[in-house]
Amino acid sequence: MERKNNKQVKLKIRKGDLVKVIAGDSKGSQGKVLEVITATSRVIVEGANMVSKHTKPNATSPNGGIIKQEAALHISNVALIDPKSGKTTRVGRKLNDAGKLVRVAKISGEEIK
């Protein structure tokens, strides 16, 4: 068996960011990033890309049934929302006053917290 490339990619979107879905079935919906899966370059966005999951009865859900939950989207299908203007923006990196590298919105130049 051959191992895959274990190259770490620098993702511009992080957990807690407000993003808008720009492609796919959930196009246009926006929400907070709940989880970033770096290994596959995917994100889980709150309220976007909902799927039905069939569950068997167990200790946590005694009845089982069908549960609606968010599925992962590829990171290229989401765009960060500018904190100042509310529009989608690209992400840049810049040194702040303290000399720390921070993410900034390309549209407004506003620091992304």
The first five atom37 places (N, CA, C, CB, O) and aatype in JSON, in Angstrom:
{
  "aatype": [12, 6, 1, 11, 2, 2, 11, 5, 19, 11, 10, 11, 9, 1, 11, 7, 3, 10, 19, 11, 19, 9, 0, 7, 3, 15, 11, 7, 15, 5, 7, 11, 19, 10, 6, 19, 9, 16, 0, 16, 15, 1, 19, 9, 19, 6, 7, 0, 2, 12, 19, 15, 11, 8, 16, 11, 14, 2, 0, 16, 15, 14, 2, 7, 7, 9, 9, 11, 5, 6, 0, 0, 10, 8, 9, 15, 2, 19, 0, 10, 9, 3, 14, 11, 15, 7, 11, 16, 16, 1, 19, 7, 1, 11, 10, 2, 3, 0, 7, 11, 10, 19, 1, 19, 0, 11, 9, 15, 7, 6, 6, 9, 11],
  "atom_mask": [
    [1, 1, 1, 1, 1],
    [1, 1, 1, 1, 1],
    [1, 1, 1, 1, 1],
    [1, 1, 1, 1, 1],
    [1, 1, 1, 1, 1],
    [1, 1, 1, 1, 1],
    [1, 1, 1, 1, 1],
    [1, 1, 1, 1, 1],
    [1, 1, 1, 1, 1],
    [1, 1, 1, 1, 1],
    [1, 1, 1, 1, 1],
    [1, 1, 1, 1, 1],
    [1, 1, 1, 1, 1],
    [1, 1, 1, 1, 1],
    [1, 1, 1, 1, 1],
    [1, 1, 1, 0, 1],
    [1, 1, 1, 1, 1],
    [1, 1, 1, 1, 1],
    [1, 1, 1, 1, 1],
    [1, 1, 1, 1, 1],
    [1, 1, 1, 1, 1],
    [1, 1, 1, 1, 1],
    [1, 1, 1, 1, 1],
    [1, 1, 1, 0, 1],
    [1, 1, 1, 1, 1],
    [1, 1, 1, 1, 1],
    [1, 1, 1, 1, 1],
    [1, 1, 1, 0, 1],
    [1, 1, 1, 1, 1],
    [1, 1, 1, 1, 1],
    [1, 1, 1, 0, 1],
    [1, 1, 1, 1, 1],
    [1, 1, 1, 1, 1],
    [1, 1, 1, 1, 1],
    [1, 1, 1, 1, 1],
    [1, 1, 1, 1, 1],
    [1, 1, 1, 1, 1],
    [1, 1, 1, 1, 1],
    [1, 1, 1, 1, 1],
    [1, 1, 1, 1, 1],
    [1, 1, 1, 1, 1],
    [1, 1, 1, 1, 1],
    [1, 1, 1, 1, 1],
    [1, 1, 1, 1, 1],
    [1, 1, 1, 1, 1],
    [1, 1, 1, 1, 1],
    [1, 1, 1, 0, 1],
    [1, 1, 1, 1, 1],
    [1, 1, 1, 1, 1],
    [1, 1, 1, 1, 1],
    [1, 1, 1, 1, 1],
    [1, 1, 1, 1, 1],
    [1, 1, 1, 1, 1],
    [1, 1, 1, 1, 1],
    [1, 1, 1, 1, 1],
    [1, 1, 1, 1, 1],
    [1, 1, 1, 1, 1],
    [1, 1, 1, 1, 1],
    [1, 1, 1, 1, 1],
    [1, 1, 1, 1, 1],
    [1, 1, 1, 1, 1],
    [1, 1, 1, 1, 1],
    [1, 1, 1, 1, 1],
    [1, 1, 1, 0, 1],
    [1, 1, 1, 0, 1],
    [1, 1, 1, 1, 1],
    [1, 1, 1, 1, 1],
    [1, 1, 1, 1, 1],
    [1, 1, 1, 1, 1],
    [1, 1, 1, 1, 1],
    [1, 1, 1, 1, 1],
    [1, 1, 1, 1, 1],
    [1, 1, 1, 1, 1],
    [1, 1, 1, 1, 1],
    [1, 1, 1, 1, 1],
    [1, 1, 1, 1, 1],
    [1, 1, 1, 1, 1],
    [1, 1, 1, 1, 1],
    [1, 1, 1, 1, 1],
    [1, 1, 1, 1, 1],
    [1, 1, 1, 1, 1],
    [1, 1, 1, 1, 1],
    [1, 1, 1, 1, 1],
    [1, 1, 1, 1, 1],
    [1, 1, 1, 1, 1],
    [1, 1, 1, 0, 1],
    [1, 1, 1, 1, 1],
    [1, 1, 1, 1, 1],
    [1, 1, 1, 1, 1],
    [1, 1, 1, 1, 1],
    [1, 1, 1, 1, 1],
    [1, 1, 1, 0, 1],
    [1, 1, 1, 1, 1],
    [1, 1, 1, 1, 1],
    [1, 1, 1, 1, 1],
    [1, 1, 1, 1, 1],
    [1, 1, 1, 1, 1],
    [1, 1, 1, 1, 1],
    [1, 1, 1, 0, 1],
    [1, 1, 1, 1, 1],
    [1, 1, 1, 1, 1],
    [1, 1, 1, 1, 1],
    [1, 1, 1, 1, 1],
    [1, 1, 1, 1, 1],
    [1, 1, 1, 1, 1],
    [1, 1, 1, 1, 1],
    [1, 1, 1, 1, 1],
    [1, 1, 1, 1, 1],
    [1, 1, 1, 0, 1],
    [1, 1, 1, 1, 1],
    [1, 1, 1, 1, 1],
    [1, 1, 1, 1, 1],
    [1, 1, 1, 1, 1]
  ],
  "atom_positions": [
    [[0.83, -1.19, 0.0], [0.0, 0.0, 0.0], [0.87, 1.25, 0.0], [-0.94, 0.0, 1.21], [1.88, 1.33, 0.7]],
    [[0.46, 2.2, -0.79], [1.22, 3.43, -0.87], [0.51, 4.53, -0.1], [1.44, 3.84, -2.32], [-0.71, 4.68, -0.21]],
    [[1.25, 5.29, 0.67], [0.66, 6.38, 1.45], [0.42, 7.59, 0.59], [1.55, 6.74, 2.64], [1.2, 7.9, -0.32]],
    [[-0.67, 8.28, 0.88], [-0.96, 9.51, 0.14], [-0.09, 10.64, 0.65], [-2.44, 9.89, 0.26], [0.53, 10.55, 1.71]],
    [[-0.06, 11.71, -0.11], [0.69, 12.89, 0.26], [0.09, 13.49, 1.53], [0.69, 13.93, -0.88], [-1.09, 13.83, 1.54]],
    [[0.86, 13.62, 2.58], [0.36, 14.19, 3.83], [0.65, 15.69, 3.9], [0.99, 13.48, 5.04], [1.06, 16.2, 4.94]],
    [[0.43, 16.38, 2.79], [0.71, 17.8, 2.72], [-0.41, 18.59, 3.39], [0.88, 18.24, 1.25], [-1.59, 18.44, 3.05]],
    [[-0.05, 19.43, 4.36], [-1.04, 20.24, 5.07], [-1.36, 21.48, 4.22], [-0.51, 20.66, 6.49], [-0.46, 22.23, 3.84]],
    [[-2.65, 21.68, 3.93], [-3.04, 22.84, 3.13], [-3.48, 23.96, 4.06], [-4.16, 22.48, 2.14], [-4.09, 23.7, 5.1]],
    [[-3.18, 25.2, 3.7], [-3.56, 26.36, 4.5], [-4.95, 26.78, 4.09], [-2.54, 27.55, 4.33], [-5.16, 27.31, 3.0]],
    [[-5.92, 26.52, 4.97], [-7.3, 26.87, 4.68], [-7.6, 28.28, 5.2], [-8.27, 25.84, 5.31], [-7.15, 28.67, 6.28]],
    [[-8.37, 29.03, 4.41], [-8.66, 30.41, 4.76], [-9.94, 30.56, 5.56], [-8.74, 31.24, 3.51], [-10.27, 31.66, 6.01]],
    [[-10.65, 29.46, 5.74], [-11.9, 29.49, 6.51], [-11.71, 28.67, 7.77], [-13.1, 28.95, 5.66], [-11.14, 27.58, 7.73]],
    [[-12.19, 29.21, 8.89], [-12.01, 28.55, 10.18], [-13.36, 28.33, 10.86], [-11.09, 29.37, 11.08], [-14.37, 28.89, 10.44]],
    [[-13.35, 27.53, 11.9], [-14.54, 27.26, 12.7], [-15.04, 28.57, 13.31], [-14.24, 26.2, 13.81], [-14.26, 29.35, 13.85]],
    [[-16.35, 28.8, 13.21], [-16.94, 30.01, 13.78], [-17.12, 31.14, 12.78], [0.0, 0.0, 0.0], [-17.8, 32.12, 13.08]],
    [[-16.53, 31.02, 11.58], [-16.68, 32.05, 10.55], [-18.09, 32.05, 9.98], [-15.66, 31.84, 9.42], [-18.74, 31.01, 9.91]],
    [[-18.55, 33.24, 9.56], [-19.84, 33.36, 8.88], [-19.56, 33.24, 7.38], [-20.57, 34.72, 9.23], [-18.82, 34.04, 6.82]],
    [[-20.17, 32.22, 6.74], [-19.92, 31.97, 5.33], [-21.22, 31.88, 4.55], [-19.11, 30.68, 5.15], [-22.3, 31.68, 5.12]],
    [[-21.11, 32.02, 3.22], [-22.25, 31.88, 2.32], [-21.92, 30.76, 1.35], [-22.55, 33.23, 1.56], [-20.81, 30.66, 0.84]],
    [[-22.92, 29.9, 1.09], [-22.73, 28.79, 0.15], [-22.89, 29.36, -1.26], [-23.76, 27.61, 0.43], [-23.92, 29.96, -1.57]],
    [[-21.88, 29.17, -2.11], [-21.9, 29.77, -3.45], [-22.12, 28.76, -4.56], [-20.61, 30.5, -3.71], [-22.22, 29.14, -5.73]],
    [[-22.21, 27.46, -4.21], [-22.45, 26.43, -5.22], [-23.15, 25.23, -4.58], [-21.13, 25.99, -5.89], [-23.0, 24.98, -3.38]],
    [[-23.91, 24.5, -5.39], [-24.57, 23.29, -4.91], [-26.04, 23.52, -4.61], [0.0, 0.0, 0.0], [-26.59, 24.59, -4.9]],
    [[-26.67, 22.51, -4.01], [-28.1, 22.57, -3.72], [-28.45, 23.65, -2.7], [-28.57, 21.24, -3.21], [-29.54, 24.23, -2.77]],
    [[-27.55, 23.94, -1.77], [-27.8, 24.93, -0.72], [-27.31, 26.32, -1.11], [-27.14, 24.5, 0.57], [-27.11, 27.17, -0.25]],
    [[-27.1, 26.55, -2.41], [-26.57, 27.84, -2.89], [-27.4, 29.0, -2.37], [-26.53, 27.87, -4.43], [-28.63, 28.99, -2.45]],
    [[-26.72, 30.02, -1.83], [-27.39, 31.2, -1.33], [-27.6, 31.19, 0.18], [0.0, 0.0, 0.0], [-27.76, 32.25, 0.79]],
    [[-27.59, 30.03, 0.79], [-27.79, 29.98, 2.24], [-26.5, 30.36, 2.95], [-28.27, 28.58, 2.69], [-25.4, 30.11, 2.46]],
    [[-26.66, 30.96, 4.12], [-25.48, 31.33, 4.89], [-25.61, 30.86, 6.32], [-25.25, 32.84, 4.84], [-26.71, 30.71, 6.84]],
    [[-24.46, 30.64, 6.95], [-24.45, 30.17, 8.31], [-23.05, 30.13, 8.87], [0.0, 0.0, 0.0], [-22.08, 30.49, 8.2]],
    [[-22.96, 29.7, 10.11], [-21.69, 29.64, 10.8], [-21.02, 28.3, 10.53], [-21.89, 29.85, 12.32], [-21.7, 27.27, 10.43]],
    [[-19.7, 28.3, 10.42], [-18.95, 27.06, 10.21], [-18.89, 26.32, 11.54], [-17.49, 27.35, 9.65], [-18.37, 26.84, 12.53]],
    [[-19.42, 25.09, 11.55], [-19.43, 24.28, 12.76], [-18.16, 23.46, 12.9], [-20.65, 23.37, 12.77], [-17.68, 23.22, 14.01]],
    [[-17.62, 23.02, 11.76], [-16.44, 22.15, 11.78], [-15.68, 22.28, 10.47], [-16.84, 20.67, 12.02], [-16.28, 22.43, 9.41]],
    [[-14.35, 22.23, 10.55], [-13.5, 22.22, 9.37], [-12.75, 20.9, 9.35], [-12.51, 23.44, 9.37], [-12.06, 20.55, 10.31]],
    [[-12.88, 20.16, 8.25], [-12.2, 18.87, 8.1], [-11.02, 19.1, 7.17], [-13.17, 17.75, 7.55], [-11.17, 19.11, 5.95]],
    [[-9.83, 19.28, 7.74], [-8.65, 19.65, 6.95], [-8.18, 18.54, 6.04], [-7.53, 20.06, 7.86], [-7.65, 18.81, 4.96]],
    [[-8.36, 17.29, 6.45], [-7.87, 16.15, 5.66], [-8.51, 16.09, 4.29], [-8.12, 14.85, 6.41], [-7.87, 15.71, 3.31]],
    [[-9.8, 16.45, 4.21], [-10.52, 16.38, 2.93], [-10.91, 17.75, 2.39], [-11.77, 15.53, 3.09], [-11.62, 17.84, 1.39]],
    [[-10.46, 18.82, 3.04], [-10.79, 20.21, 2.66], [-12.29, 20.44, 2.6], [-10.16, 20.55, 1.3], [-12.81, 20.97, 1.62]],
    [[-12.97, 20.04, 3.65], [-14.42, 20.2, 3.71], [-14.84, 20.95, 4.97], [-15.11, 18.83, 3.66], [-14.12, 20.96, 5.97]],
    [[-16.02, 21.57, 4.91], [-16.57, 22.29, 6.05], [-18.01, 21.87, 6.28], [-16.49, 23.82, 5.84], [-18.7, 21.46, 5.35]],
    [[-18.46, 21.97, 7.53], [-19.87, 21.74, 7.85], [-20.44, 23.09, 8.25], [-20.04, 20.66, 9.0], [-19.98, 23.71, 9.21]],
    [[-21.46, 23.54, 7.51], [-22.07, 24.85, 7.72], [-23.45, 24.66, 8.36], [-22.18, 25.64, 6.39], [-24.24, 23.82, 7.93]],
    [[-23.7, 25.46, 9.39], [-24.96, 25.39, 10.13], [-26.15, 25.68, 9.22], [-24.94, 26.38, 11.3], [-26.23, 26.76, 8.62]],
    [[-27.08, 24.72, 9.1], [-28.3, 24.91, 8.33], [-28.16, 24.72, 6.83], [0.0, 0.0, 0.0], [-29.14, 24.89, 6.1]],
    [[-26.97, 24.38, 6.34], [-26.76, 24.2, 4.9], [-26.46, 22.74, 4.59], [-25.61, 25.09, 4.4], [-25.9, 22.03, 5.42]],
    [[-26.84, 22.29, 3.39], [-26.59, 20.93, 2.91], [-27.17, 19.88, 3.87], [-25.09, 20.7, 2.73], [-26.48, 18.96, 4.31]],
    [[-28.46, 20.05, 4.17], [-29.15, 19.14, 5.1], [-29.43, 17.8, 4.42], [-30.46, 19.78, 5.61], [-29.9, 17.75, 3.29]],
    [[-29.14, 16.7, 5.14], [-29.41, 15.36, 4.64], [-30.23, 14.6, 5.69], [-28.08, 14.61, 4.31], [-30.2, 14.93, 6.87]],
    [[-30.96, 13.58, 5.23], [-31.73, 12.73, 6.13], [-30.89, 11.52, 6.49], [-33.08, 12.3, 5.49], [-30.43, 10.79, 5.61]],
    [[-30.71, 11.3, 7.78], [-29.93, 10.16, 8.24], [-30.87, 9.2, 8.97], [-28.75, 10.61, 9.17], [-31.58, 9.59, 9.9]],
    [[-30.86, 7.95, 8.53], [-31.71, 6.93, 9.16], [-30.95, 6.33, 10.32], [-32.13, 5.83, 8.14], [-29.83, 5.84, 10.16]],
    [[-31.56, 6.36, 11.51], [-30.88, 5.84, 12.69], [-31.66, 4.68, 13.31], [-30.67, 6.95, 13.73], [-32.89, 4.69, 13.35]],
    [[-30.92, 3.7, 13.79], [-31.51, 2.57, 14.5], [-31.76, 3.0, 15.94], [-30.59, 1.3, 14.44], [-31.09, 3.89, 16.45]],
    [[-32.72, 2.38, 16.61], [-32.92, 2.7, 18.03], [-31.67, 2.34, 18.85], [-34.15, 1.95, 18.58], [-31.1, 1.27, 18.68]],
    [[-31.27, 3.26, 19.72], [-30.14, 3.01, 20.61], [-30.36, 3.8, 21.91], [-28.79, 3.42, 19.94], [-31.44, 4.34, 22.13]],
    [[-29.34, 3.87, 22.75], [-29.48, 4.53, 24.05], [-29.8, 6.02, 23.93], [-28.2, 4.35, 24.85], [-30.61, 6.54, 24.69]],
    [[-29.17, 6.7, 22.97], [-29.39, 8.14, 22.82], [-30.73, 8.44, 22.16], [-28.27, 8.76, 22.01], [-31.42, 9.38, 22.57]],
    [[-31.12, 7.66, 21.14], [-32.44, 7.85, 20.51], [-33.2, 6.53, 20.58], [-32.3, 8.35, 19.02], [-33.05, 5.68, 19.71]],
    [[-34.04, 6.37, 21.63], [-34.71, 5.09, 21.84], [-35.67, 4.7, 20.72], [-35.45, 5.13, 23.12], [-35.9, 3.51, 20.5]],
    [[-36.23, 5.66, 20.01], [-37.17, 5.36, 18.93], [-36.49, 5.2, 17.58], [-38.2, 6.45, 18.83], [-37.04, 4.55, 16.69]],
    [[-35.3, 5.77, 17.41], [-34.64, 5.74, 16.11], [-35.36, 6.68, 15.17], [0.0, 0.0, 0.0], [-35.93, 7.67, 15.62]],
    [[-35.35, 6.38, 13.87], [-36.06, 7.21, 12.91], [-35.15, 7.98, 11.98], [0.0, 0.0, 0.0], [-33.97, 7.65, 11.84]],
    [[-35.71, 9.01, 11.36], [-34.97, 9.8, 10.38], [-34.61, 11.14, 11.01], [-35.8, 10.01, 9.08], [-35.47, 11.87, 11.49]],
    [[-33.32, 11.46, 11.0], [-32.82, 12.7, 11.58], [-32.25, 13.57, 10.47], [-31.74, 12.42, 12.67], [-31.48, 13.1, 9.63]],
    [[-32.62, 14.85, 10.47], [-32.05, 15.81, 9.52], [-30.78, 16.37, 10.13], [-33.07, 16.95, 9.16], [-30.79, 16.85, 11.26]],
    [[-29.67, 16.32, 9.37], [-28.43, 16.9, 9.86], [-27.61, 17.48, 8.72], [-27.62, 15.85, 10.63], [-27.85, 17.17, 7.55]],
    [[-26.63, 18.32, 9.07], [-25.78, 18.96, 8.07], [-24.74, 17.98, 7.57], [-25.1, 20.22, 8.66], [-24.16, 17.21, 8.34]],
    [[-24.5, 18.02, 6.25], [-23.45, 17.21, 5.66], [-22.31, 18.15, 5.25], [-23.97, 16.39, 4.44], [-22.52, 19.36, 5.11]],
    [[-21.13, 17.6, 5.04], [-19.96, 18.41, 4.71], [-20.03, 18.93, 3.27], [-18.67, 17.6, 4.9], [-20.52, 18.25, 2.37]],
    [[-19.54, 20.15, 3.08], [-19.41, 20.79, 1.77], [-17.93, 20.98, 1.48], [-20.18, 22.17, 1.71], [-17.12, 21.1, 2.4]],
    [[-17.56, 21.0, 0.21], [-16.17, 21.29, -0.11], [-15.91, 22.76, 0.17], [-15.83, 20.93, -1.59], [-16.78, 23.6, -0.03]],
    [[-14.71, 23.06, 0.64], [-14.37, 24.42, 1.07], [-14.43, 25.42, -0.08], [-12.99, 24.44, 1.69], [-14.59, 26.62, 0.15]],
    [[-14.29, 24.94, -1.33], [-14.36, 25.83, -2.49], [-15.78, 26.29, -2.78], [-13.78, 25.14, -3.72], [-15.98, 27.24, -3.53]],
    [[-16.77, 25.62, -2.19], [-18.18, 25.97, -2.42], [-18.73, 26.96, -1.41], [-19.02, 24.74, -2.4], [-19.92, 27.28, -1.44]],
    [[-17.88, 27.46, -0.51], [-18.3, 28.48, 0.43], [-17.39, 29.69, 0.34], [-18.3, 27.93, 1.86], [-16.21, 29.57, 0.03]],
    [[-17.96, 30.87, 0.61], [-17.19, 32.11, 0.6], [-17.43, 32.84, 1.9], [-17.58, 33.01, -0.62], [-18.55, 32.86, 2.42]],
    [[-16.39, 33.43, 2.43], [-16.46, 34.17, 3.68], [-17.27, 35.45, 3.49], [-15.06, 34.5, 4.2], [-17.21, 36.07, 2.43]],
    [[-18.03, 35.84, 4.5], [-18.81, 37.08, 4.45], [-18.02, 38.18, 5.14], [-20.21, 36.9, 5.11], [-17.54, 38.01, 6.26]],
    [[-17.88, 39.31, 4.45], [-17.15, 40.47, 4.97], [-17.87, 41.01, 6.21], [-17.02, 41.59, 3.87], [-19.07, 41.28, 6.15]],
    [[-17.15, 41.16, 7.34], [-17.81, 41.64, 8.55], [-18.33, 43.09, 8.44], [-16.85, 41.55, 9.71], [-19.23, 43.47, 9.19]],
    [[-17.78, 43.88, 7.53], [-18.17, 45.28, 7.39], [-19.35, 45.46, 6.43], [-16.98, 46.11, 6.92], [-20.35, 46.08, 6.79]],
    [[-19.23, 44.91, 5.2], [-20.24, 45.15, 4.18], [-21.31, 44.07, 4.1], [-19.58, 45.27, 2.86], [-22.41, 44.34, 3.6]],
    [[-21.02, 42.86, 4.57], [-21.99, 41.78, 4.49], [-21.98, 41.04, 3.16], [0.0, 0.0, 0.0], [-22.81, 40.15, 2.94]],
    [[-21.04, 41.4, 2.27], [-20.91, 40.72, 0.98], [-19.85, 39.63, 1.09], [-20.54, 41.73, -0.14], [-19.06, 39.6, 2.03]],
    [[-19.85, 38.72, 0.1], [-18.81, 37.68, 0.11], [-17.47, 38.3, -0.28], [-19.18, 36.51, -0.86], [-17.42, 39.25, -1.08]],
    [[-16.41, 37.77, 0.27], [-15.09, 38.33, 0.03], [-14.03, 37.25, 0.02], [-14.76, 39.38, 1.09], [-14.24, 36.15, 0.53]],
    [[-12.89, 37.57, -0.57], [-11.74, 36.68, -0.5], [-10.98, 37.03, 0.77], [-10.83, 36.82, -1.78], [-11.23, 38.05, 1.41]],
    [[-10.05, 36.16, 1.14], [-9.32, 36.34, 2.38], [-7.85, 36.58, 2.09], [-9.5, 35.12, 3.31], [-7.24, 35.85, 1.31]],
    [[-7.29, 37.6, 2.74], [-5.86, 37.88, 2.63], [-5.24, 37.78, 4.01], [0.0, 0.0, 0.0], [-5.94, 37.62, 5.01]],
    [[-3.93, 37.88, 4.07], [-3.23, 37.85, 5.36], [-2.31, 39.06, 5.45], [-2.43, 36.53, 5.53], [-1.65, 39.42, 4.48]],
    [[-2.29, 39.68, 6.63], [-1.53, 40.9, 6.81], [-0.99, 40.96, 8.24], [-2.39, 42.14, 6.49], [-1.59, 40.4, 9.15]],
    [[0.12, 41.63, 8.42], [0.66, 41.83, 9.77], [-0.1, 42.97, 10.44], [2.19, 42.13, 9.72], [-0.29, 44.03, 9.84]],
    [[-0.54, 42.76, 11.69], [-1.24, 43.82, 12.4], [-0.24, 44.66, 13.21], [-2.33, 43.23, 13.34], [0.97, 44.47, 13.08]],
    [[-0.74, 45.57, 14.03], [0.12, 46.47, 14.8], [1.04, 45.71, 15.76], [-0.72, 47.46, 15.58], [2.17, 46.13, 16.01]],
    [[0.54, 44.61, 16.28], [1.33, 43.81, 17.23], [2.36, 42.92, 16.53], [0.4, 42.95, 18.09], [3.13, 42.22, 17.19]],
    [[2.37, 42.93, 15.19], [3.3, 42.12, 14.44], [2.84, 40.69, 14.25], [0.0, 0.0, 0.0], [3.63, 39.81, 13.9]],
    [[1.54, 40.46, 14.48], [0.97, 39.12, 14.32], [0.28, 39.03, 12.97], [-0.01, 38.79, 15.47], [-0.36, 39.98, 12.52]],
    [[0.4, 37.85, 12.32], [-0.24, 37.64, 11.03], [-1.72, 37.35, 11.24], [0.44, 36.47, 10.25], [-2.08, 36.39, 11.92]],
    [[-2.59, 38.21, 10.65], [-4.04, 38.06, 10.83], [-4.72, 37.96, 9.46], [-4.62, 39.25, 11.64], [-4.16, 38.38, 8.45]],
    [[-5.93, 37.4, 9.45], [-6.71, 37.32, 8.22], [-7.46, 38.62, 8.02], [-7.7, 36.11, 8.27], [-8.01, 39.18, 8.96]],
    [[-7.49, 39.11, 6.77], [-8.22, 40.34, 6.46], [-9.12, 40.1, 5.26], [-7.24, 41.52, 6.18], [-8.81, 39.29, 4.38]],
    [[-10.26, 40.8, 5.22], [-11.17, 40.73, 4.09], [-10.61, 41.57, 2.96], [-12.6, 41.2, 4.48], [-10.19, 42.71, 3.19]],
    [[-10.59, 41.03, 1.74], [-10.01, 41.75, 0.6], [-10.85, 42.98, 0.23], [-9.89, 40.8, -0.62], [-10.3, 43.99, -0.21]],
    [[-12.19, 42.9, 0.4], [-13.06, 44.01, -0.01], [-12.84, 45.25, 0.86], [-14.53, 43.59, 0.06], [-12.56, 46.33, 0.35]],
    [[-12.96, 45.08, 2.19], [-12.92, 46.24, 3.09], [-11.59, 46.43, 3.8], [-14.01, 46.11, 4.11], [-11.31, 47.5, 4.34]],
    [[-10.77, 45.39, 3.8], [-9.5, 45.46, 4.53], [-9.69, 45.24, 6.03], [0.0, 0.0, 0.0], [-8.74, 45.37, 6.8]],
    [[-10.91, 44.91, 6.44], [-11.27, 44.68, 7.83], [-10.67, 43.37, 8.33], [-12.8, 44.66, 7.98], [-10.63, 42.37, 7.61]],
    [[-10.19, 43.38, 9.57], [-9.62, 42.16, 10.16], [-10.75, 41.18, 10.49], [-8.79, 42.5, 11.44], [-11.8, 41.57, 11.0]],
    [[-10.51, 39.9, 10.18], [-11.49, 38.86, 10.46], [-11.15, 38.23, 11.79], [-11.52, 37.78, 9.34], [-10.05, 37.72, 11.99]],
    [[-12.1, 38.29, 12.71], [-11.85, 37.78, 14.06], [-12.29, 36.35, 14.19], [-12.56, 38.63, 15.08], [-12.15, 35.76, 15.26]]
  ]
}
